[in-house]
Amino acid sequence: MQILVVGGAGYIGSHMAKWLVNDGHEVVVLDNLSTGHATAARYGRFVTGDLANRAGLESLFARHTFAAVMHFGAFSQVAESMADPARYYANNVANTLNLLEVMHAHDAPVLVFSSTAAVYGEPETVSLREDHPLRPINPYGRSKRMVEEILEDYGKAYGLRWAALRYFNAAGADPDGELGEQHDPETHLIPIILQVAAGKRSELALYGDDYDTPDGTCIRDYVHVLDLCAAHVRAMEHLLAGGVSRAWNLGNGSGFSVAEVLSVARSVTGKEIPARVMPRRPGDPARLVADSAAARQLLGWETQFAELETIIHHAWYWERRRR
């Protein structure tokens, strides 16, 4: 099949493009390289383009017959979204609407959308299900919630078949060492810890050690990037077979504390990795874990890289290859 991967030069999108090409699909990667990297767009046909360019999208869809579109092209930094919400609403919402309009005009009826656990806001339960209230607390989360609402309306009005995949904490890297996280600035815990191990940072800032958890540090759900790719394929196949459109949580279903992540990273890397306890950050819940039962039961999705040691080992291999 011909599949369009929007944002395919970014972290998750580049892994997705590699997966699809290895599966025998014809992949077109569309990315404006605002946060992605041309060196990561090594699988499929790379097209430099922007969702804001409606004419460019029309031309692309006129040249290809896409069986499905996978959309990873959003901005995703919470703090940045609060400082510059207009940028987030323009790219994450308005530009996605451009994509949907062109898809509708060219009879491309299947979209797998990269959403986020940030649509939930402050958790009311330890383990979050898809029916948890959606009360995002920042423009990033609100922009994703808005798109989910648009997808639902497009489905009812135009027959769009869609899946919104709500990630928790994407982590890990390509086991071959070809691809991995290279955000600038980096805000994710595991790559920050590994940058300390690699000597790129002096220490880890550990925000709070007095939470109501076994070791006092926050617990989060980390899911390997390749397991996310597997879920996208499952969702695409589900939609192409006429399955129901809906949102799905994607997580391990079990959390790891910051102290656990740090301990495993020290073991994997053999490095001391200095850490300094800092005051809590406002709005950080003690636990945030996904209930991914729906994806497991209805999509047949299973995580293959659930062990924290494996996730960190793959990320460390990537970090060393980068150096």
Helices and strands as residue ranges (DSSP letters): E 2-6, H 11-22, E 26-31, G 38-40, E 45-48, H 54-63, E 68-71, H 78-83, H 85-88, I 89-94, H 95-105, E 110-116, G 117-119, E 127-128, H 139-158, E 161-167, E 169-171, H 189-197, E 204-207, E 219-220, E 222-224, H 225-240, E 246-250, E 256-257, H 258-269, E 275-278, E 287-290, H 293-298, H 308-322
